[in-house]
């Protein structure tokens, strides 16, 4: 399972509109960007209270990507 598939699976379990979840990846030499788009009503659920859910997702993403020696940025887009 790729990192994008893992992020997509986790976020689809959090939201009310899983069909609107889009996860994309942009990769460079030393870094990777994971971008997530969700339904406007689900943005708060992905961010969580005081950003705790988003922080937890960032920790998981960085832990998984740490094996590849690449810096990974996790972004939630409007």
C-alpha positions as CSV (number, residue, x, y, z in Angstrom):
1,X,0.0,0.0,0.0
2,X,1.4,3.4,-1.0
3,X,1.5,6.4,1.2
4,X,-1.2,8.1,-0.9
5,X,-3.5,5.1,-0.6
6,X,-2.9,5.0,3.2
7,X,-3.8,8.7,3.6
8,X,-6.8,8.4,1.4
9,X,-8.1,5.4,3.4
10,X,-7.6,7.2,6.8
11,X,-9.4,10.3,5.6
12,X,-12.3,8.5,4.0
13,X,-13.0,6.9,7.4
14,X,-13.1,10.3,9.0
15,X,-15.5,12.2,6.7
16,X,-19.2,12.2,5.9
17,X,-18.6,12.5,2.1
18,X,-15.9,9.9,1.3
19,X,-16.6,10.1,-2.4
20,X,-15.3,13.7,-2.4
21,X,-11.9,12.9,-1.0
22,X,-9.0,13.5,-3.3
23,X,-5.4,12.8,-2.4
24,X,-2.6,13.8,-4.7
25,X,1.2,13.6,-4.5
26,X,3.9,15.8,-5.9
27,X,7.4,14.4,-5.6
28,X,10.8,16.0,-5.9
29,X,14.3,14.8,-5.2
30,X,14.4,15.4,-1.5
31,X,10.8,16.0,-0.6
32,X,7.2,15.0,-1.3
33,X,3.9,16.9,-0.9
34,X,0.7,15.1,-0.1
35,X,-2.3,17.3,-0.8
36,X,-5.8,16.4,0.4
37,X,-9.1,17.9,-0.8
38,X,-12.4,17.1,0.9
39,X,-16.0,18.3,0.8
40,X,-16.3,21.8,2.4
41,X,-18.4,20.4,5.2
42,X,-15.7,17.8,6.1
43,X,-12.7,20.2,6.4
44,X,-13.3,20.6,10.1
45,X,-13.4,16.9,10.7
46,X,-10.0,16.4,8.9
47,X,-8.5,19.3,10.9
48,X,-10.0,18.3,14.2
49,X,-10.4,20.3,17.4
50,X,-7.4,22.6,17.8
51,X,-5.8,20.8,14.8
52,X,-5.2,17.6,16.7
53,X,-6.5,15.3,13.9
54,X,-4.4,17.1,11.2
55,X,-1.3,16.9,13.6
56,X,-1.9,13.1,14.1
57,X,-2.1,12.6,10.3
58,X,1.1,14.6,9.8
59,X,2.9,12.4,12.4
60,X,1.7,9.2,10.7
61,X,2.7,10.5,7.2
62,X,6.2,11.5,8.4
63,X,6.7,8.2,10.3
64,X,5.8,6.2,7.2
65,X,7.9,8.4,4.9
66,X,10.9,8.4,7.2
67,X,12.0,5.1,5.8
68,X,12.6,6.8,2.5
69,X,14.8,9.6,3.8
70,X,12.5,12.2,2.2
71,X,10.8,15.1,3.9
72,X,7.0,14.9,3.5
73,X,4.6,17.8,3.7
74,X,1.0,17.1,4.4
75,X,-1.5,19.8,3.3
76,X,-5.3,20.1,3.6
77,X,-6.5,22.3,0.8
78,X,-9.8,24.3,0.6
